[in-house]
Amino acid sequence: MSFLSKVVLTASCTFSVGIICYVHFKQFLDRELLHEGVLKDIERRQRRKTENLYTLQQQIDFTKELKKQSRESDPT
């Protein structure tokens, strides 16, 4: 085997291993980003649920207040 063929073989093997490593690393990063998206979505849902419960409680309190005012203004 000539020196030039050894250099070409080494370069092509190194290039191939580099591409394979890059693809696996990129795939790992993509999985991490997808997982972060899921966690953010769960957090967003919890925050919305809390906000909705707070709004619901405000509406319940407001309804009680209106009923109380309605009873006070209508003495029948």
Buried (B, 14 or more C-beta within 10 A) or exposed (E): EEEEEEEEEEEEEEEEEEEEEEEEEEEEEEEEEEEEEEEEEEEEEEEEEEEEEEEEEEEEEEEEEEEEEEEEEEEE
